[in-house]
Amino acid sequence: MPRIGATAEDDGYLVSFIIDEAAGTSECVLIDAQQIQAGPVVRIALPHKICSGTHSFWADRDFLRNGVSAA
């Protein structure tokens, strides 16, 4: 996901889901694409465990509000 105002190809975030099968929990993590070695910049605990086969895509605010892309 590009950072707002990005100027370089890696100026953004990697978004991923982590699933802990043993604990029955899931979280979403955002990692700075220019500093992957630093680990997640944010970890968001999800309210329930998601399926390990879950896929997603980035949807901007206009798409979520109106069902259309801003592009």
C-alpha positions in Angstrom: 0.0 0.0 0.0 1.6 3.3 -1.0 2.3 5.9 1.6 0.3 9.2 1.0 2.6 11.4 -1.1 5.0 8.5 -1.9 7.9 9.3 -4.2 9.7 6.0 -4.4 8.6 2.5 -5.4 9.2 1.2 -1.9 7.7 4.2 -0.1 4.7 2.5 1.5 3.6 -0.4 3.7 3.4 -4.1 3.4 0.1 -5.4 4.9 -0.2 -8.9 6.1 -2.3 -11.1 8.4 -0.8 -13.3 11.1 -2.8 -16.3 12.4 -1.9 -18.1 15.6 -3.7 -21.5 15.2 -2.7 -22.6 18.7 -4.1 -19.5 20.4 -7.0 -19.1 18.0 -6.1 -15.5 17.3 -5.4 -13.3 14.3 -3.9 -9.9 13.7 -3.2 -7.5 10.8 0.4 -6.0 10.7 1.7 -3.1 8.7 5.4 -3.0 7.9 7.3 0.0 6.5 8.5 -1.3 3.1 11.8 0.7 3.4 12.6 -0.7 6.9 11.3 -4.3 6.8 14.0 -5.4 9.3 12.5 -3.1 12.0 9.3 -5.3 12.0 5.7 -4.1 12.2 5.0 -0.4 12.8 1.5 -1.4 13.9 -0.2 -4.6 15.0 -4.0 -4.7 15.0 -5.6 -7.5 16.9 -8.6 -8.9 15.1 -11.8 -9.8 17.0 -11.7 -13.4 15.9 -9.3 -15.9 14.1 -9.5 -15.6 10.3 -9.1 -18.5 7.9 -5.5 -19.1 6.9 -6.7 -19.0 3.2 -8.0 -15.4 3.5 -7.1 -13.0 0.7 -7.6 -9.3 0.6 -7.1 -6.2 -1.6 -6.6 -2.5 -0.8 -9.7 -0.3 -1.1 -9.4 3.4 -0.8 -11.8 5.6 1.2 -13.9 6.5 -1.9 -14.4 2.9 -2.8 -15.5 2.0 0.7 -17.9 5.0 0.9 -19.3 5.0 -2.7 -18.3 1.7 -4.3 -16.1 3.4 -6.9 -12.3 3.8 -7.2 -10.7 7.3 -6.9 -8.3 6.4 -9.8 
